[in-house]
């Protein structure tokens, strides 16, 4: 299908399998510290999403869209002979994880969404966000270093900026290819994503919504998600912002383990 997914497997394939989907600018390696707490209970697969890390996409730009990426992941899991697995997604990867949960419910019996959203409700909001992300993609291609600095100046990442590992995280981000990241930003944009609010209301399989207590925007958003989906439960981890798995890997892993166990 034009995708060469790079992934790393941690733990025995005899254990229940969990697939981890990272956020924008990241890679599967972002979950290494959290996976270290889980590897005795689960087989953990951490994949690089299109436009990120070592995954290669050969084809047109529409291969980076959410429906295409979701179908490609399901086909890749078929190649691995995995008909069912648990799913954990963060931010951009969380939006993708929710899309997978809603469109392929038989494949993913339990799903963890970290700092994720079902997208934007109205066409006007989506148009505005798409234009915003296209502008960001141009900035990214023109001056990647400046883009990274601006990206992590967002309030969402205030607690992450003060984390002891932040410089290392920034360095890892700088290894990405700007031209590929720009494609992901344009075509996996929340502005192009179909709104998942309506199908979320009908979803009947367990969802764990993880948010950091200092991430006010996503606390409010995820409270709204639990209000419309009876299968969703909200878990707030204090002292964290948007990137819980990086800021407090142990607390993140504990919440995931308790839900999936």
Secondary structure as GFF3:
##gff-version 3
##sequence-region A 1 261
A	DSSP	beta_strand	3	4	.	.	.	ID=ss1
A	DSSP	beta_strand	7	10	.	.	.	ID=ss2
A	DSSP	beta_strand	16	21	.	.	.	ID=ss3
A	DSSP	three_ten_helix	28	31	.	.	.	ID=ss4
A	DSSP	alpha_helix	32	36	.	.	.	ID=ss5
A	DSSP	beta_strand	42	47	.	.	.	ID=ss6
A	DSSP	beta_strand	56	57	.	.	.	ID=ss7
A	DSSP	three_ten_helix	61	64	.	.	.	ID=ss8
A	DSSP	alpha_helix	66	79	.	.	.	ID=ss9
A	DSSP	beta_strand	86	90	.	.	.	ID=ss10
A	DSSP	alpha_helix	92	103	.	.	.	ID=ss11
A	DSSP	beta_strand	111	114	.	.	.	ID=ss12
A	DSSP	alpha_helix	123	142	.	.	.	ID=ss13
A	DSSP	alpha_helix	144	151	.	.	.	ID=ss14
A	DSSP	three_ten_helix	155	157	.	.	.	ID=ss15
A	DSSP	alpha_helix	158	161	.	.	.	ID=ss16
A	DSSP	alpha_helix	166	173	.	.	.	ID=ss17
A	DSSP	alpha_helix	178	187	.	.	.	ID=ss18
A	DSSP	alpha_helix	197	202	.	.	.	ID=ss19
A	DSSP	beta_strand	207	212	.	.	.	ID=ss20
A	DSSP	alpha_helix	216	228	.	.	.	ID=ss21
A	DSSP	beta_strand	232	237	.	.	.	ID=ss22
A	DSSP	alpha_helix	244	247	.	.	.	ID=ss23
A	DSSP	alpha_helix	249	260	.	.	.	ID=ss24
###
